[in-house]
Amino acid sequence: MRIGEAASLSGLSARMIRYYEQRGVVRGARARDGHRRYTDDDVRRLRRLRALLAANIAPECAERAVADVTTRARGLPDGPPEGSAGGAG
Protein backbone atom coordinates (compact mmCIF):
# COMPACT_ATOMS: atom_id res chain seq x y z
CA MET A 1 0.00 0.00 0.00
CA ARG A 2 1.09 3.58 -0.56
CA ILE A 3 2.04 5.96 2.22
CA GLY A 4 -1.31 7.76 2.27
CA GLU A 5 -3.17 4.53 2.97
CA ALA A 6 -0.59 3.49 5.58
CA ALA A 7 -1.02 6.89 7.22
CA SER A 8 -4.79 6.56 7.27
CA LEU A 9 -4.67 3.03 8.70
CA SER A 10 -1.97 3.75 11.28
CA GLY A 11 -3.19 7.14 12.48
CA LEU A 12 0.21 8.71 11.80
CA SER A 13 1.01 11.37 9.25
CA ALA A 14 2.94 10.53 6.08
CA ARG A 15 5.75 12.72 7.42
CA MET A 16 5.94 10.66 10.65
CA ILE A 17 5.95 7.42 8.66
CA ARG A 18 8.91 8.70 6.61
CA TYR A 19 10.65 9.63 9.88
CA TYR A 20 10.10 6.14 11.32
CA GLU A 21 11.29 4.66 8.04
CA GLN A 22 14.55 6.59 8.45
CA ARG A 23 14.76 5.28 12.03
CA GLY A 24 14.33 1.70 10.79
CA VAL A 25 10.95 1.05 12.42
CA VAL A 26 9.39 0.25 9.03
CA ARG A 27 10.88 -0.54 5.64
CA GLY A 28 9.00 1.26 2.92
CA ALA A 29 10.20 -0.36 -0.27
CA ARG A 30 10.24 1.69 -3.45
CA ALA A 31 7.99 0.44 -6.21
CA ARG A 32 8.88 0.77 -9.89
CA ASP A 33 6.90 3.99 -10.03
CA GLY A 34 9.11 5.45 -7.28
CA HIS A 35 6.42 5.48 -4.59
CA ARG A 36 7.01 3.91 -1.21
CA ARG A 37 5.04 0.74 -0.53
CA TYR A 38 4.20 -0.49 2.95
CA THR A 39 3.02 -3.89 4.12
CA ASP A 40 0.31 -4.83 6.59
CA ASP A 41 3.15 -5.68 9.02
CA ASP A 42 4.51 -2.14 8.65
CA VAL A 43 1.08 -0.74 9.52
CA ARG A 44 0.85 -3.05 12.56
CA ARG A 45 4.25 -1.80 13.77
CA LEU A 46 3.19 1.81 13.26
CA ARG A 47 -0.07 1.24 15.16
CA ARG A 48 1.84 -0.44 18.00
CA LEU A 49 4.27 2.47 18.08
CA ARG A 50 1.43 5.01 18.12
CA ALA A 51 -0.24 3.17 21.01
CA LEU A 52 2.98 3.13 23.03
CA LEU A 53 3.54 6.84 22.41
CA ALA A 54 -0.06 7.57 23.43
CA ALA A 55 0.67 5.73 26.69
CA ASN A 56 3.48 8.25 27.32
CA ILE A 57 6.26 5.75 26.65
CA ALA A 58 9.46 7.58 25.69
CA PRO A 59 9.90 7.58 21.89
CA GLU A 60 13.24 5.75 22.04
CA CYS A 61 11.74 3.05 24.28
CA ALA A 62 8.67 2.70 22.06
CA GLU A 63 10.81 2.33 18.94
CA ARG A 64 12.97 -0.26 20.69
CA ALA A 65 9.90 -2.19 21.89
CA VAL A 66 8.44 -2.31 18.37
CA ALA A 67 11.82 -3.37 16.95
CA ASP A 68 12.18 -6.09 19.62
CA VAL A 69 8.76 -7.54 18.79
CA THR A 70 9.63 -7.51 15.09
CA THR A 71 12.99 -9.17 15.75
CA ARG A 72 11.41 -11.97 17.78
CA ALA A 73 8.67 -12.48 15.19
CA ARG A 74 11.33 -13.00 12.51
CA GLY A 75 13.16 -15.52 14.68
CA LEU A 76 16.25 -13.37 15.02
CA PRO A 77 18.30 -13.36 18.23
CA ASP A 78 17.16 -10.96 20.94
CA GLY A 79 19.32 -8.11 22.19
CA PRO A 80 22.08 -6.03 20.69
CA PRO A 81 24.85 -7.62 18.62
CA GLU A 82 27.87 -8.84 20.53
CA GLY A 83 30.31 -6.08 21.32
CA SER A 84 27.78 -3.27 20.92
CA ALA A 85 26.78 -0.86 23.65
CA GLY A 86 24.46 -2.52 26.12
CA GLY A 87 25.72 -6.02 25.36
CA ALA A 88 27.48 -8.27 27.82
CA GLY A 89 31.12 -7.33 27.71
MDAnalysis code that builds the backbone (N, CA, C; Angstrom):
import MDAnalysis as mda
import numpy as np

u = mda.Universe.empty(267, n_residues=89, atom_resindex=np.repeat(np.arange(89), 3), trajectory=True)
u.add_TopologyAttr("name", ["N", "CA", "C"] * 89)
u.add_TopologyAttr("resid", np.arange(1, 90))
u.add_TopologyAttr("resname", ["MET", "ARG", "ILE", "GLY", "GLU", "ALA", "ALA", "SER", "LEU", "SER", "GLY", "LEU", "SER", "ALA", "ARG", "MET", "ILE", "ARG", "TYR", "TYR", "GLU", "GLN", "ARG", "GLY", "VAL", "VAL", "ARG", "GLY", "ALA", "ARG", "ALA", "ARG", "ASP", "GLY", "HIS", "ARG", "ARG", "TYR", "THR", "ASP", "ASP", "ASP", "VAL", "ARG", "ARG", "LEU", "ARG", "ARG", "LEU", "ARG", "ALA", "LEU", "LEU", "ALA", "ALA", "ASN", "ILE", "ALA", "PRO", "GLU", "CYS", "ALA", "GLU", "ARG", "ALA", "VAL", "ALA", "ASP", "VAL", "THR", "THR", "ARG", "ALA", "ARG", "GLY", "LEU", "PRO", "ASP", "GLY", "PRO", "PRO", "GLU", "GLY", "SER", "ALA", "GLY", "GLY", "ALA", "GLY"])
u.atoms.positions = np.array([
    [0.846, -1.186, 0.000],
    [0.000, 0.000, 0.000],
    [0.886, 1.241, 0.000],
    [0.344, 2.328, -0.497],
    [1.093, 3.576, -0.557],
    [1.034, 4.285, 0.791],
    [1.866, 5.294, 0.932],
    [2.044, 5.955, 2.221],
    [0.760, 6.610, 2.729],
    [-0.059, 7.142, 1.842],
    [-1.313, 7.764, 2.267],
    [-2.243, 6.770, 2.941],
    [-2.333, 5.569, 2.376],
    [-3.171, 4.534, 2.970],
    [-2.581, 4.060, 4.293],
    [-1.252, 3.889, 4.331],
    [-0.592, 3.486, 5.576],
    [-0.814, 4.543, 6.658],
    [-0.779, 5.806, 6.270],
    [-1.019, 6.891, 7.225],
    [-2.449, 6.827, 7.757],
    [-3.389, 6.633, 6.860],
    [-4.792, 6.562, 7.268],
    [-5.037, 5.384, 8.209],
    [-4.462, 4.228, 7.892],
    [-4.672, 3.028, 8.701],
    [-3.928, 3.062, 10.039],
    [-2.787, 3.740, 10.060],
    [-1.974, 3.746, 11.281],
    [-2.307, 4.907, 12.213],
    [-2.917, 5.963, 11.675],
    [-3.189, 7.141, 12.481],
    [-1.997, 8.076, 12.594],
    [-0.965, 7.839, 11.824],
    [0.213, 8.707, 11.800],
    [0.243, 9.466, 10.484],
    [0.894, 10.599, 10.481],
    [1.008, 11.368, 9.246],
    [2.046, 10.714, 8.327],
    [1.956, 11.034, 7.046],
    [2.941, 10.533, 6.083],
    [4.347, 10.987, 6.493],
    [4.448, 12.202, 6.985],
    [5.748, 12.720, 7.420],
    [6.325, 11.878, 8.560],
    [5.471, 11.490, 9.533],
    [5.940, 10.656, 10.646],
    [6.332, 9.261, 10.162],
    [5.596, 8.741, 9.201],
    [5.949, 7.422, 8.661],
    [7.315, 7.492, 7.994],
    [7.576, 8.543, 7.232],
    [8.906, 8.701, 6.611],
    [9.994, 8.796, 7.684],
    [9.700, 9.508, 8.772],
    [10.653, 9.625, 9.883],
    [10.944, 8.241, 10.466],
    [9.889, 7.464, 10.740],
    [10.102, 6.139, 11.318],
    [10.746, 5.181, 10.322],
    [10.572, 5.441, 9.044],
    [11.291, 4.657, 8.038],
    [12.796, 4.953, 8.144],
    [13.144, 6.225, 8.278],
    [14.554, 6.594, 8.447],
    [15.140, 5.979, 9.716],
    [14.320, 5.842, 10.756],
    [14.763, 5.278, 12.034],
    [14.800, 3.749, 12.006],
    [14.289, 3.148, 10.921],
    [14.329, 1.698, 10.792],
    [13.153, 0.964, 11.406],
    [12.120, 1.696, 11.819],
    [10.946, 1.050, 12.416],
    [10.151, 0.309, 11.346],
    [10.045, 0.894, 10.158],
    [9.390, 0.251, 9.025],
    [10.330, 0.312, 7.833],
    [10.046, -0.510, 6.839],
    [10.884, -0.543, 5.641],
    [10.017, -0.303, 4.418],
    [9.791, 0.935, 4.109],
    [9.002, 1.258, 2.924],
    [9.830, 1.007, 1.681],
    [9.468, -0.027, 0.958],
    [10.202, -0.363, -0.268],
    [9.717, 0.540, -1.396],
    [10.607, 0.871, -2.296],
    [10.238, 1.690, -3.449],
    [9.707, 0.781, -4.556],
    [8.566, 1.156, -5.073],
    [7.987, 0.441, -6.215],
    [8.623, 0.969, -7.497],
    [8.334, 0.333, -8.599],
    [8.884, 0.770, -9.887],
    [8.501, 2.202, -10.214],
    [7.331, 2.624, -9.741],
    [6.896, 3.992, -10.026],
    [7.534, 5.019, -9.096],
    [8.391, 4.557, -8.178],
    [9.106, 5.453, -7.278],
    [8.414, 5.713, -5.960],
    [7.166, 5.277, -5.824],
    [6.424, 5.478, -4.586],
    [6.815, 4.433, -3.550],
    [6.775, 4.858, -2.293],
    [7.011, 3.909, -1.209],
    [5.817, 2.968, -1.106],
    [6.098, 1.723, -0.765],
    [5.040, 0.738, -0.529],
    [5.245, 0.148, 0.852],
    [4.157, 0.032, 1.590],
    [4.199, -0.490, 2.952],
    [3.345, -1.734, 3.046],
    [3.727, -2.629, 3.937],
    [3.017, -3.888, 4.121],
    [2.050, -3.769, 5.300],
    [1.199, -4.769, 5.426],
    [0.314, -4.829, 6.593],
    [1.136, -4.905, 7.879],
    [2.276, -5.606, 7.839],
    [3.152, -5.679, 9.020],
    [3.694, -4.299, 9.385],
    [4.046, -3.506, 8.379],
    [4.508, -2.141, 8.646],
    [3.416, -1.350, 9.374],
    [2.184, -1.469, 8.903],
    [1.076, -0.739, 9.520],
    [0.869, -1.224, 10.953],
    [0.983, -2.531, 11.192],
    [0.848, -3.053, 12.561],
    [1.929, -2.476, 13.470],
    [3.160, -2.393, 12.968],
    [4.254, -1.802, 13.770],
    [3.971, -0.338, 14.066],
    [3.493, 0.392, 13.071],
    [3.188, 1.811, 13.265],
    [2.052, 2.000, 14.261],
    [1.040, 1.157, 14.197],
    [-0.066, 1.242, 15.163],
    [0.430, 0.945, 16.570],
    [1.272, -0.081, 16.689],
    [1.840, -0.441, 17.998],
    [2.657, 0.725, 18.538],
    [3.449, 1.328, 17.679],
    [4.265, 2.470, 18.076],
    [3.382, 3.637, 18.524],
    [2.339, 3.922, 17.765],
    [1.431, 5.013, 18.119],
    [0.777, 4.756, 19.468],
    [0.385, 3.507, 19.729],
    [-0.242, 3.170, 21.015],
    [0.739, 3.360, 22.169],
    [1.980, 2.961, 21.978],
    [2.985, 3.132, 23.031],
    [3.243, 4.617, 23.301],
    [3.328, 5.400, 22.239],
    [3.544, 6.835, 22.412],
    [2.347, 7.488, 23.104],
    [1.150, 7.039, 22.781],
    [-0.060, 7.572, 23.426],
    [-0.096, 7.229, 24.909],
    [0.587, 6.139, 25.286],
    [0.665, 5.733, 26.694],
    [1.829, 6.424, 27.409],
    [2.381, 7.454, 26.765],
    [3.485, 8.250, 27.321],
    [4.776, 7.468, 27.509],
    [4.982, 6.451, 26.678],
    [6.264, 5.746, 26.651],
    [7.236, 6.630, 25.873],
    [8.452, 6.757, 26.370],
    [9.458, 7.578, 25.688],
    [9.645, 7.073, 24.255],
    [9.782, 7.991, 23.290],
    [9.900, 7.576, 21.887],
    [10.988, 6.536, 21.636],
    [12.155, 6.701, 22.251],
    [13.241, 5.746, 22.043],
    [12.859, 4.362, 22.559],
    [12.179, 4.324, 23.700],
    [11.741, 3.047, 24.277],
    [10.655, 2.409, 23.411],
    [9.743, 3.225, 22.910],
    [8.667, 2.705, 22.064],
    [9.242, 2.122, 20.776],
    [10.178, 2.836, 20.157],
    [10.814, 2.332, 18.940],
    [11.526, 1.017, 19.207],
    [12.242, 0.956, 20.327],
    [12.972, -0.259, 20.693],
    [12.005, -1.418, 20.933],
    [10.891, -1.143, 21.602],
    [9.904, -2.192, 21.887],
    [9.315, -2.742, 20.593],
    [8.988, -1.865, 19.654],
    [8.444, -2.306, 18.371],
    [9.500, -3.101, 17.610],
    [10.747, -2.648, 17.634],
    [11.821, -3.372, 16.953],
    [12.051, -4.728, 17.597],
    [11.987, -4.821, 18.926],
    [12.182, -6.091, 19.623],
    [11.109, -7.097, 19.247],
    [9.856, -6.653, 19.178],
    [8.759, -7.545, 18.793],
    [8.971, -8.038, 17.368],
    [9.386, -7.149, 16.482],
    [9.631, -7.512, 15.089],
    [10.780, -8.504, 14.994],
    [11.838, -8.273, 15.752],
    [12.989, -9.169, 15.750],
    [12.593, -10.567, 16.196],
    [11.836, -10.662, 17.287],
    [11.411, -11.974, 17.778],
    [10.485, -12.657, 16.786],
    [9.609, -11.897, 16.147],
    [8.675, -12.481, 15.186],
    [9.408, -13.067, 13.981],
    [10.536, -12.494, 13.641],
    [11.328, -13.000, 12.509],
    [12.271, -14.121, 12.917],
    [12.297, -14.449, 14.215],
    [13.158, -15.522, 14.680],
    [14.613, -15.134, 14.800],
    [14.879, -13.841, 14.869],
    [16.250, -13.366, 15.018],
    [16.615, -13.326, 16.491],
    [17.903, -13.389, 16.817],
    [18.299, -13.356, 18.229],
    [17.880, -12.055, 18.894],
    [17.518, -12.142, 20.166],
    [17.164, -10.958, 20.941],
    [18.421, -10.202, 21.341],
    [18.238, -8.920, 21.621],
    [19.316, -8.110, 22.189],
    [20.240, -7.557, 21.130],
    [21.143, -6.671, 21.595],
    [22.081, -6.029, 20.688],
    [23.148, -7.012, 20.228],
    [23.769, -6.754, 19.084],
    [24.848, -7.617, 18.617],
    [26.004, -7.638, 19.605],
    [26.735, -8.725, 19.624],
    [27.867, -8.837, 20.529],
    [28.841, -7.690, 20.302],
    [29.335, -7.146, 21.396],
    [30.311, -6.083, 21.321],
    [29.713, -4.704, 21.168],
    [28.383, -4.593, 21.042],
    [27.778, -3.273, 20.923],
    [27.430, -2.746, 22.304],
    [27.142, -1.470, 22.372],
    [26.778, -0.862, 23.645],
    [25.559, -1.560, 24.200],
    [25.591, -1.862, 25.481],
    [24.465, -2.522, 26.115],
    [24.577, -4.025, 26.128],
    [25.524, -4.578, 25.385],
    [25.719, -6.020, 25.358],
    [26.623, -6.457, 26.479],
    [26.590, -7.730, 26.791],
    [27.484, -8.269, 27.822],
    [28.912, -8.180, 27.337],
    [29.771, -7.634, 28.169],
    [31.115, -7.329, 27.714],
    [32.062, -8.361, 27.864],
])
